[in-house]
Amino acid sequence: MQGYEKGDSGDPLCAFVYNLESLREHVSNVVHALPDYCQMYYAMKANSEEPILNTIQPYVTGFETASIGEIRKARAVSTEVPIIFGGPGKTDEELREAVLLHVESIHVESLHELRRLMHITDKLETEVAVLLRVNISMERDVPKATLQMGGRPTQFGMEEEELEVAAHILENSRFLRMAGFHLHTVSNQMDAVQHLSLIGRYIDKVETWMSMFKMDHLILNAGGGIGVNYADLNRQFDWQRFTTGLHQLGQSNPLLSSGRLKLNFECGRYLAAFCGTYVTEVIDVKRNHGKTYAIVRGGTQHFRLPVSWKHNHPFEIVERDPWDYPFQRPIAVDVPVTIVGQLCTPKDVFAENIPVSSIRSGDLIMFVLTGAYGWAISHHDFLSHPHPKLVYI
């Protein structure tokens, strides 16, 4: 972190640093490993800052959005980039503007939403493609992952039993074009073999629905769900094994080998996480009732993921030698340390009881893997602390 010093105000350093070249290389490698029948969309919810979108956009098919605000951000980057619009609870105003902004497809979450979209497109006399998001019943165990999006009761998608009604609505619609299905069951999946098996189950499932919708070709959107291992940085999702399996599946499955099925992914975390580092300066080091704390500039109002997911976020300590005060420097040596922020809540914790060899007031802590679901999901203005710098290198 050479070159990142205190500003003219003397305030402690606090910044998200994004390595755009690293992001560019990673996204390029991920996308190029996919077989031809697959397309990758970037899930903007992970990080929708404009420099991130501009860096990713040349390598992906398009952007996945979950609000009209994200659609507007995508259109600010490109008037032509394909956009898919998903998420529960879309308003009439969002659906109408999405159609007018020429999104590629809308992923419909319920029969009521489908009927409202038909009503809106009838008024606009404008066609739009739809994918039906279905919360499928899982006859076998759902793969283990951090978040479960389906296979059990959730707010996402419609039930399989509603598909006949959906088919009837679409058959009688003038402007809704049935394009396929969206099945997304797990998020932050770490097992490539399990995820391949899940994709196979998805394909088998949608094939049984094709005759109901009188479809010969279709799109299957398998969501994102590819995970990032925050606990063991050296054991990440095996993308090479996964894409090798996809190539093999493309040769063995008749729907894929004949070109009748296209498989879409909408990854966010797996594309963006690795490019980001949250760098913050240690303000104080102290003991309280036998426990050692390092208090840093900022807090979970900047980077909410650790407290949201209840994990210890990985970090490195960078020593900085300058000490501007005429008194002793707070230090902790060879003890477990809990890293906390400035907020007036005991839940403002990044990592708890992590052994360190040394940490001092004035040192820097670099939280890695913060390019996704960092600043984007955090409650920025809680306690009205200053925002971090966003630095792109």
N, C-alpha and C positions, 0 to 999 in steps of 0.2 A: 504493500500500500504506500510505497514511496511516492511522495508528492502530494499526498492528501493530508493537509495540515489544518490547524484551526484557522477560521476565517478572521477577517480584520476585527470582528467583534470580540474575539477571544473565546467564542462559544465552543464547547466540545464538538468534535466531529460526529456527524450522523448522516449516513447516505446509503441509498441503494445504488450499487454499481453494476451495470449490465454490460457484459462483453458481447458486443454485436457480432464480431467475427466468429467467436465461438458458437453463438446462436446460429449464425448462417451455416457454418460447417455441420453442426449437429442436425439441423432440420433437413439439409440437403442429403446427408447420409441416410437418415431415417426414411425419407420419401423415396429415394432412389432404390432402396432395398425392396420396396413393395412390388408385387407382380402387377401386370398391366390391368388386371380386372379390378384393382383396388384404387381408391382415391382418398387422399388425406385432406381434411379440412382442419383449420386451426380453431380451437375453442377459445374464443376471445375472453371468456370469463376468467381465464387463468392470468392474463395480463393484457390489457387493451391500450397500453400507452402507444402513441403513434410511432415512435421509432422502432418499437418491437413489431408492430404490424407491418411497417414498411420493410423490415428486414426479412420477415417470414413470408410475406405475400408472393414473391417470385417463385417459391418452391412448393407451395401447396396449391390444391385445386381451388380452394376458396376459404371463406370464414364461416364458422358456426356461431350464431348469435342467440341470445336468450332475452333480449329486450329491444325496444325500438331505439334506445340510446346506443346500444352496440351496433345496430344496423346503421345508424347515422355515422358512427365512427368509421365503420367499414366503408361506407360510401364516400367519406371524406378522404380515405386513402385511395380509393379507386371507384370510378363510376361503373366499371365493367366487371369487377371481381364477383364471382358467384357467391351468393350468401344463402345459407339455410337458416331458418328461424324456428327455434324450438322453445320448450319450456312451458310449464303449466300456468294457467291464469292469464293468458293473453287477453288484452282488452280489445273492444271493437276498434278503438282508435289506432292501436298498435297494428292490428291485422290490416286495416285499411291502408295505413301508411306503408306497411311492408309490401303490400301488393303494388302500390303506386311507385315504390322504389325498386320494383322489379327484382325481388328476391327470387332465387332459383327455385326454392321449395319451402313450404311451411309444414312443419311436423306437428300434426294435430293430436291433441292429448285426450279428447273426449268427444262423445257424440254431440253434445251441446256446442262445443267449439266448432265442430265440423258444420253443423247447421248454421251457425253464425257466419262462418267464413263463406258458405254458399250464398247466404243472404247478401253479404257485402260484395262478393264478386258479381252477383247478378246486377246489383245497382251500378257497379263500376263498369260492367260488361268487359271484364278483364280476366284472362285466364291465369291460373297459377297451378303449379304442380303441388301435390300433397303426398306426404308419407304419413301413415298412421303409426303412432307410437303405441305399442301393445305391451302391457305388463303380463308376460306369459307365465303360465303355471309351470313350475319346475318339477318334473316327475322324479328327477334325481337331485342330489344335494347341490345347492348353489355354491359355486367356488368361493373360498374365503377371500375377503378383501376388506379394506378399511371402511368403505361405504357400500351399502347395498341399495341399489336403485330400483330393483324389481325382483320378481320371484317370490314376493311376499307383499302384504298390503303397503303401498306407498301412494303418494299423490301423483305419481307419474304414469301416464298412459291409460289406455282403456283395457277392459277385460276381453279375453278371447271370445266370450259369449256374445259380445256386442258387435262382432265383425260383420255378421250377416246384415244387421241394420245399417252399418256403415257402408257396406257394398250397395245396398238399395239407395241410400242417399246419393252416393257418388254416381250411380247409374242414371239418376234423374237430374244431375247437375249439368248445367250448360258450360260452366267455366272452371270447374275443378277437375284436374287431370290426375287420376290415381297413378302414382309413380312407384310406390313400394311401401316398405315397413321400416320402422325404427325400433330396434330391440336393444336395450341397454340395461344390464342387470347388475353389474358390479363396477366399482370405481377403486382405483389404486390397487389393481391386480398386479401381483409380483411373479406369478407362475406362468411362464410362456406356454407350457404344455396344457395346463388347465384352460388357458384362454383360447388356445387352438380348439380344444374340445368344445368349449362353449360356442365358438363361431360355427363349428360343425352342427351343433344342435340348433342354432339359429337358422342355418340354411335348410335343414330338414323341416323345421317348423314352417317357414314362409312358403316352402314348396307346396305344403298341404293347403295353403290359402289361395294359390294362384287361380285355380278354377273358379272359386267363389267370386273373384274380382275380374274374371275373364282376361287374365293377363298372360302374355307369352314371354315378356321381358319385364324385369323389375330391378329396383334398387333395394338393397338391404343395408341400412345404416346400423352398424354395430356399436355406435357410440364411441366414447374414448375408453377410459377405464385402465389404460396402461399406467402402471404405478412408478413411483420413485421411492427408493429405499432410504429413508432418513436415518435409520438406525445403524445400517452397515453400508457405507458408501461404496464398498468394493463388491457388493452383491446386488447389482441392479437388474432390472428386467432384461431377459436375454432376447434382444430384438433380432439378432441374427438367427437364433433358433426359431423364433416366432415366424419370421418372414420366409425362412426355408420351408417351414410347415405350410405356409400359405401357398407357396409355389407348388408344393406337392399336392395340396388340396385342389388347386386350380387344374391340375392334370387329371385327377381322379374323379372329380365331381362333374357329372354331365351338365348341370346348370352353368357351372363356371367355364368348363372347357368349350361349351357351345356359344359362350358370350351372352347367354340369356339373363345372367345375374351379374350385377355390378355391386361390389362391396365397398361401402364408404366407412371411413373412420373419422372421428372428430376429437383428436387429442389436444389437450391444452398443457397439462402438467408435464407430460413426458417430453413435449417439445421445448417448453420455456424454462423449466425449473433450473436447469444446469447452468444457465448463462448469468444468473444473478447472485450477488453477495450483499448482504446487509452489514454495513460497517459502522460500528458505534464505539464511542470512547467510554472507558470506565471512569465514572465520576467519583465513586467511593468504594472502599472495601472495608467491611466491618463484620464483627461477630455479634450474634444476638442469640442468647440462650443456647450457646454451644454450637450454633450453626453459622457458617461463613457465607456472606452475601457479597456479590459484586453488583453494584448499582450502575447501570449504563444510561447514557443519553438516549432518549426515545423510549420505546416500550412496545407493548403489544398493540397499541393504537396505530403503530406503523406496520408491525409484522405480527398478525393475529394467529397465524397458522399453528404455532406450538401450543398455545392455550386452547385453540379450537379442537385440535386433534389429540391434545393431552399427551404430547411426546416431548422428549428432550431433543431440542434441535441441535444438529451438529455445528461446531464452531472451531475456530482456531484463534489463538491469542498471539498478537503481534506486539512485541515489546517496543516501547518508545522511551528513550532515555531522558529527554528534556524534562526538567522538573522546576517550575517557576516559583515555587513557594519556599520561604525560609525555614520551614519546619519539616518534620519527618513525613515521608511518603507512605501512605497506607499500603500494606502488602499482605498477601496470604501465600504460604509456602507449603507444598505437599499436603494439601487438605482437600476434601470435597467442597466444591463451591456451587452455590445456586446463583444463576444469572437472572437479574430482575431489572425492570425498567423504572421509570419515574412516576408511574401512576399510583394514585392513592387507593390501591386495592391489592390484597395479598395474592390475587390471581394473575398479576402482571409478571409472569414467569416464562422465561425462554428455555431454561434447562435447570434441572434440580440435582444437587449432590453429585456433581461431576468432578472426579479427581483431576487436579491440575498441579503442575510442578511449581508454578509461580504466577501470580496475577497481581498487578499494582494499579493504583489510581493513575490515570493517564495512558495506560496501555490501550490498544485497540482490540476489539473482539470482532471477528469476521464470521458471520453466520452464512454458511454456504447453502446452495440449492434454494435460493430465494427468488428466482426469476418468475415463479408461478405462485399464485395465491398468497402473495406477500402484501405489498401495498394495495393491491387490487381489492382485497376482501376486508381490509382493516377499517376500524372506526376512527378516521383521521382526526377529527376535531374533539375527541374526548379530552376534557380538561384544558383544551385550547393550547396545548403545547405546540411548538413549531413543527412544521412538516420536515421530513428529511429531504436532502438533496436527491435528485434523480440524475445519475451520472451515466453517460453512454460512452463506451470506449471501443 
